[in-house]
Amino acid sequence: MNCPSCNKEVVADKLFCTWCEDFIPNPQAGKKAGLFRRWFATTIDPLLGIILYVVIAGVLGGAASTLGGGAAVSTIIMVTIGYGIFFLWFLSKGMTPGKWILGEQVVEKLSGKHPGFWRMVLRETIGKFVSGIFLGLGYFWAIWDKDNQAWHDKIAGTVVVKRR
Ligand SMILES: [Zn+2]
């Protein structure tokens, strides 16, 4: 079998071209995403959440003294819901905020299409839980996996690509 992008010979069941790193089932979807970049995205996501809460806590510290504690609590609840919706919107696009910043995309591994909302939820919840329970072995799996799939990718049937 030959790569649709560079036409060089590739092993039949590989998802990424050995030569040009394009995603063979659908080269338009992107290229193989570097592992370092992927892990960086994984650390950005919780960091964004922490930064958001630190900023809000600072603002609320001022607001609580003028508006009272009740207003502060309801603001925290509203911001939590707001961030939750923002995060779920990214998931429905096959991304997390960190992946969006770094130009990455999760795609369905056979078609290269958007994995869909529920597949992303499966990947980010049960999938990442399973990847994490053996000292994070499921994350490191992507190092030696032929398609760079972590366990949560295998569970959800996805791969991570670098967007074009
Ligand atoms: Zn190629």
py3Dmol code that shows the C-alpha trace and the ligand (Angstrom):
import py3Dmol

protein = """\
ATOM      1  CA  MET A   1       0.000   0.000   0.000  1.00  0.00           C
ATOM      2  CA  ASN A   2       1.169   3.529  -0.777  1.00  0.00           C
ATOM      3  CA  CYS A   3       0.684   6.785   1.101  1.00  0.00           C
ATOM      4  CA  PRO A   4      -1.976   8.961  -0.616  1.00  0.00           C
ATOM      5  CA  SER A   5       0.107  12.098   0.058  1.00  0.00           C
ATOM      6  CA  CYS A   6       3.714  11.207  -0.800  1.00  0.00           C
ATOM      7  CA  ASN A   7       3.071   7.938  -2.688  1.00  0.00           C
ATOM      8  CA  LYS A   8       5.793   6.075  -0.853  1.00  0.00           C
ATOM      9  CA  GLU A   9       5.304   2.489   0.277  1.00  0.00           C
ATOM     10  CA  VAL A  10       3.938   2.108   3.826  1.00  0.00           C
ATOM     11  CA  VAL A  11       3.120  -0.897   6.021  1.00  0.00           C
ATOM     12  CA  ALA A  12      -0.529  -1.814   5.438  1.00  0.00           C
ATOM     13  CA  ASP A  13      -2.059  -1.328   8.875  1.00  0.00           C
ATOM     14  CA  LYS A  14      -0.305   1.899   9.872  1.00  0.00           C
ATOM     15  CA  LEU A  15      -2.432   4.993  10.386  1.00  0.00           C
ATOM     16  CA  PHE A  16       0.415   7.474   9.869  1.00  0.00           C
ATOM     17  CA  CYS A  17       2.852   7.543   6.933  1.00  0.00           C
ATOM     18  CA  THR A  18       6.399   6.565   7.946  1.00  0.00           C
ATOM     19  CA  TRP A  19       7.811   9.154   5.530  1.00  0.00           C
ATOM     20  CA  CYS A  20       5.625  12.278   5.552  1.00  0.00           C
ATOM     21  CA  GLU A  21       3.671  11.505   8.792  1.00  0.00           C
ATOM     22  CA  ASP A  22       0.324  12.283   7.114  1.00  0.00           C
ATOM     23  CA  PHE A  23      -2.789  10.573   8.478  1.00  0.00           C
ATOM     24  CA  ILE A  24      -3.234   7.901   5.799  1.00  0.00           C
ATOM     25  CA  PRO A  25      -7.027   7.260   6.054  1.00  0.00           C
ATOM     26  CA  ASN A  26      -7.671  10.985   5.506  1.00  0.00           C
ATOM     27  CA  PRO A  27      -4.580  13.173   4.833  1.00  0.00           C
ATOM     28  CA  GLN A  28      -6.760  16.318   4.938  1.00  0.00           C
ATOM     29  CA  ALA A  29      -7.304  15.722   8.664  1.00  0.00           C
ATOM     30  CA  GLY A  30      -3.638  16.347   9.486  1.00  0.00           C
ATOM     31  CA  LYS A  31      -0.335  14.766  10.450  1.00  0.00           C
ATOM     32  CA  LYS A  32       0.913  12.717  13.360  1.00  0.00           C
ATOM     33  CA  ALA A  33       0.978  14.899  16.490  1.00  0.00           C
ATOM     34  CA  GLY A  34       4.304  14.984  18.360  1.00  0.00           C
ATOM     35  CA  LEU A  35       4.241  13.263  21.748  1.00  0.00           C
ATOM     36  CA  PHE A  36       5.835  16.157  23.591  1.00  0.00           C
ATOM     37  CA  ARG A  37       3.193  18.501  22.206  1.00  0.00           C
ATOM     38  CA  ARG A  38       0.442  16.106  23.217  1.00  0.00           C
ATOM     39  CA  TRP A  39       1.641  15.921  26.799  1.00  0.00           C
ATOM     40  CA  PHE A  40       2.019  19.660  26.879  1.00  0.00           C
ATOM     41  CA  ALA A  41      -1.664  19.958  25.880  1.00  0.00           C
ATOM     42  CA  THR A  42      -2.550  17.491  28.633  1.00  0.00           C
ATOM     43  CA  THR A  43      -0.889  19.751  31.222  1.00  0.00           C
ATOM     44  CA  ILE A  44      -2.352  22.977  29.785  1.00  0.00           C
ATOM     45  CA  ASP A  45      -5.952  21.862  30.365  1.00  0.00           C
ATOM     46  CA  PRO A  46      -5.855  21.611  34.164  1.00  0.00           C
ATOM     47  CA  LEU A  47      -3.580  24.698  34.286  1.00  0.00           C
ATOM     48  CA  LEU A  48      -6.179  26.760  32.419  1.00  0.00           C
ATOM     49  CA  GLY A  49      -8.783  25.673  34.945  1.00  0.00           C
ATOM     50  CA  ILE A  50      -6.536  26.615  37.888  1.00  0.00           C
ATOM     51  CA  ILE A  51      -5.648  30.020  36.407  1.00  0.00           C
ATOM     52  CA  LEU A  52      -9.320  30.729  35.780  1.00  0.00           C
ATOM     53  CA  TYR A  53     -10.213  29.942  39.387  1.00  0.00           C
ATOM     54  CA  VAL A  54      -7.298  31.925  40.817  1.00  0.00           C
ATOM     55  CA  VAL A  55      -8.344  34.974  38.795  1.00  0.00           C
ATOM     56  CA  ILE A  56     -11.967  34.567  39.826  1.00  0.00           C
ATOM     57  CA  ALA A  57     -11.070  34.025  43.465  1.00  0.00           C
ATOM     58  CA  GLY A  58      -9.107  37.292  43.342  1.00  0.00           C
ATOM     59  CA  VAL A  59     -12.026  39.179  41.829  1.00  0.00           C
ATOM     60  CA  LEU A  60     -14.472  37.593  44.264  1.00  0.00           C
ATOM     61  CA  GLY A  61     -12.285  38.494  47.204  1.00  0.00           C
ATOM     62  CA  GLY A  62     -13.071  42.110  46.373  1.00  0.00           C
ATOM     63  CA  ALA A  63     -16.692  41.458  45.410  1.00  0.00           C
ATOM     64  CA  ALA A  64     -17.492  39.433  48.532  1.00  0.00           C
ATOM     65  CA  SER A  65     -16.597  42.341  50.794  1.00  0.00           C
ATOM     66  CA  THR A  66     -19.060  44.643  49.015  1.00  0.00           C
ATOM     67  CA  LEU A  67     -21.771  42.181  47.889  1.00  0.00           C
ATOM     68  CA  GLY A  68     -21.588  39.565  50.622  1.00  0.00           C
ATOM     69  CA  GLY A  69     -20.700  35.868  50.610  1.00  0.00           C
ATOM     70  CA  GLY A  70     -23.924  34.712  48.921  1.00  0.00           C
ATOM     71  CA  ALA A  71     -23.123  36.650  45.739  1.00  0.00           C
ATOM     72  CA  ALA A  72     -19.608  35.202  45.730  1.00  0.00           C
ATOM     73  CA  VAL A  73     -20.888  31.632  45.981  1.00  0.00           C
ATOM     74  CA  SER A  74     -23.454  32.095  43.216  1.00  0.00           C
ATOM     75  CA  THR A  75     -20.754  33.626  40.999  1.00  0.00           C
ATOM     76  CA  ILE A  76     -18.510  30.573  41.582  1.00  0.00           C
ATOM     77  CA  ILE A  77     -21.398  28.287  40.631  1.00  0.00           C
ATOM     78  CA  MET A  78     -22.127  30.296  37.481  1.00  0.00           C
ATOM     79  CA  VAL A  79     -18.470  30.346  36.435  1.00  0.00           C
ATOM     80  CA  THR A  80     -18.187  26.594  37.029  1.00  0.00           C
ATOM     81  CA  ILE A  81     -21.225  25.966  34.843  1.00  0.00           C
ATOM     82  CA  GLY A  82     -19.903  28.426  32.239  1.00  0.00           C
ATOM     83  CA  TYR A  83     -16.487  26.757  32.109  1.00  0.00           C
ATOM     84  CA  GLY A  84     -18.184  23.349  31.958  1.00  0.00           C
ATOM     85  CA  ILE A  85     -20.197  24.423  28.895  1.00  0.00           C
ATOM     86  CA  PHE A  86     -17.058  25.935  27.304  1.00  0.00           C
ATOM     87  CA  PHE A  87     -15.153  22.670  27.884  1.00  0.00           C
ATOM     88  CA  LEU A  88     -17.998  20.501  26.543  1.00  0.00           C
ATOM     89  CA  TRP A  89     -18.232  22.700  23.452  1.00  0.00           C
ATOM     90  CA  PHE A  90     -14.546  22.003  22.762  1.00  0.00           C
ATOM     91  CA  LEU A  91     -15.127  18.282  23.298  1.00  0.00           C
ATOM     92  CA  SER A  92     -17.916  18.304  20.728  1.00  0.00           C
ATOM     93  CA  LYS A  93     -15.314  19.662  18.250  1.00  0.00           C
ATOM     94  CA  GLY A  94     -12.898  16.834  19.092  1.00  0.00           C
ATOM     95  CA  MET A  95     -10.633  19.129  21.118  1.00  0.00           C
ATOM     96  CA  THR A  96      -9.879  20.325  24.613  1.00  0.00           C
ATOM     97  CA  PRO A  97      -8.834  23.959  25.234  1.00  0.00           C
ATOM     98  CA  GLY A  98      -5.166  22.809  25.435  1.00  0.00           C
ATOM     99  CA  LYS A  99      -5.395  20.916  22.158  1.00  0.00           C
ATOM    100  CA  TRP A 100      -7.004  23.898  20.472  1.00  0.00           C
ATOM    101  CA  ILE A 101      -4.153  26.180  21.577  1.00  0.00           C
ATOM    102  CA  LEU A 102      -1.547  23.730  20.247  1.00  0.00           C
ATOM    103  CA  GLY A 103      -3.346  23.014  16.959  1.00  0.00           C
ATOM    104  CA  GLU A 104      -4.240  19.422  17.719  1.00  0.00           C
ATOM    105  CA  GLN A 105      -7.372  17.488  16.963  1.00  0.00           C
ATOM    106  CA  VAL A 106      -8.788  14.152  18.039  1.00  0.00           C
ATOM    107  CA  VAL A 107     -10.203  12.201  15.101  1.00  0.00           C
ATOM    108  CA  GLU A 108     -11.959   8.905  14.595  1.00  0.00           C
ATOM    109  CA  LYS A 109      -9.111   6.531  13.722  1.00  0.00           C
ATOM    110  CA  LEU A 110     -10.547   4.960  10.560  1.00  0.00           C
ATOM    111  CA  SER A 111     -12.233   7.954   8.916  1.00  0.00           C
ATOM    112  CA  GLY A 112     -10.322  10.961  10.259  1.00  0.00           C
ATOM    113  CA  LYS A 113     -13.686  12.576  10.974  1.00  0.00           C
ATOM    114  CA  HIS A 114     -14.804  14.277  14.168  1.00  0.00           C
ATOM    115  CA  PRO A 115     -15.160  11.608  16.831  1.00  0.00           C
ATOM    116  CA  GLY A 116     -18.476  13.035  18.022  1.00  0.00           C
ATOM    117  CA  PHE A 117     -19.386  14.300  21.441  1.00  0.00           C
ATOM    118  CA  TRP A 118     -20.039  11.009  23.271  1.00  0.00           C
ATOM    119  CA  ARG A 119     -16.904   9.349  21.976  1.00  0.00           C
ATOM    120  CA  MET A 120     -14.922  12.353  23.289  1.00  0.00           C
ATOM    121  CA  VAL A 121     -16.694  12.134  26.649  1.00  0.00           C
ATOM    122  CA  LEU A 122     -15.778   8.428  26.813  1.00  0.00           C
ATOM    123  CA  ARG A 123     -12.148   9.297  25.954  1.00  0.00           C
ATOM    124  CA  GLU A 124     -11.845  12.097  28.513  1.00  0.00           C
ATOM    125  CA  THR A 125     -13.599  10.327  31.406  1.00  0.00           C
ATOM    126  CA  ILE A 126     -13.409   6.514  31.503  1.00  0.00           C
ATOM    127  CA  GLY A 127     -10.543   6.457  28.980  1.00  0.00           C
ATOM    128  CA  LYS A 128      -8.259   8.830  30.893  1.00  0.00           C
ATOM    129  CA  PHE A 129      -9.199   7.196  34.184  1.00  0.00           C
ATOM    130  CA  VAL A 130      -8.037   3.821  32.833  1.00  0.00           C
ATOM    131  CA  SER A 131      -4.875   5.404  31.354  1.00  0.00           C
ATOM    132  CA  GLY A 132      -4.052   6.901  34.724  1.00  0.00           C
ATOM    133  CA  ILE A 133      -4.661   4.016  37.138  1.00  0.00           C
ATOM    134  CA  PHE A 134      -1.385   2.144  36.502  1.00  0.00           C
ATOM    135  CA  LEU A 135       0.941   5.082  37.283  1.00  0.00           C
ATOM    136  CA  GLY A 136      -0.096   6.723  34.026  1.00  0.00           C
ATOM    137  CA  LEU A 137       1.087   3.783  31.923  1.00  0.00           C
ATOM    138  CA  GLY A 138      -1.812   4.331  29.534  1.00  0.00           C
ATOM    139  CA  TYR A 139      -0.440   7.808  28.672  1.00  0.00           C
ATOM    140  CA  PHE A 140       3.113   6.521  28.103  1.00  0.00           C
ATOM    141  CA  TRP A 141       1.728   3.778  25.876  1.00  0.00           C
ATOM    142  CA  ALA A 142       1.614   6.340  23.065  1.00  0.00           C
ATOM    143  CA  ILE A 143       5.467   6.321  22.968  1.00  0.00           C
ATOM    144  CA  TRP A 144       5.795   2.827  21.561  1.00  0.00           C
ATOM    145  CA  ASP A 145       2.359   2.322  20.021  1.00  0.00           C
ATOM    146  CA  LYS A 146       2.633   2.180  16.214  1.00  0.00           C
ATOM    147  CA  ASP A 147      -0.127   4.765  15.812  1.00  0.00           C
ATOM    148  CA  ASN A 148       0.829   6.724  18.937  1.00  0.00           C
ATOM    149  CA  GLN A 149      -2.411   5.732  20.603  1.00  0.00           C
ATOM    150  CA  ALA A 150      -2.683   6.098  24.355  1.00  0.00           C
ATOM    151  CA  TRP A 151      -5.090   3.753  26.123  1.00  0.00           C
ATOM    152  CA  HIS A 152      -7.811   6.391  26.118  1.00  0.00           C
ATOM    153  CA  ASP A 153      -7.434   6.543  22.326  1.00  0.00           C
ATOM    154  CA  LYS A 154      -7.761   2.780  22.048  1.00  0.00           C
ATOM    155  CA  ILE A 155     -10.860   2.821  24.262  1.00  0.00           C
ATOM    156  CA  ALA A 156     -12.482   5.585  22.212  1.00  0.00           C
ATOM    157  CA  GLY A 157     -11.165   4.442  18.797  1.00  0.00           C
ATOM    158  CA  THR A 158      -9.372   7.731  18.186  1.00  0.00           C
ATOM    159  CA  VAL A 159      -5.964   9.165  17.234  1.00  0.00           C
ATOM    160  CA  VAL A 160      -4.523  12.627  17.791  1.00  0.00           C
ATOM    161  CA  VAL A 161      -3.460  14.602  14.719  1.00  0.00           C
ATOM    162  CA  LYS A 162      -1.782  17.946  14.173  1.00  0.00           C
ATOM    163  CA  ARG A 163      -4.281  20.041  12.233  1.00  0.00           C
ATOM    164  CA  ARG A 164      -3.340  21.396   8.802  1.00  0.00           C
TER     165      ARG A 164
END
"""
ligand_1 = """\
1
ZN
Zn 3.424 9.871 3.074
"""
view = py3Dmol.view(width=600, height=400)
view.addModel(protein, "pdb")
view.setStyle({"model": 0}, {"cartoon": {"style": "trace"}})
view.addModel(ligand_1, "xyz")
view.setStyle({"model": 1}, {"stick": {}})
view.zoomTo()
view.show()
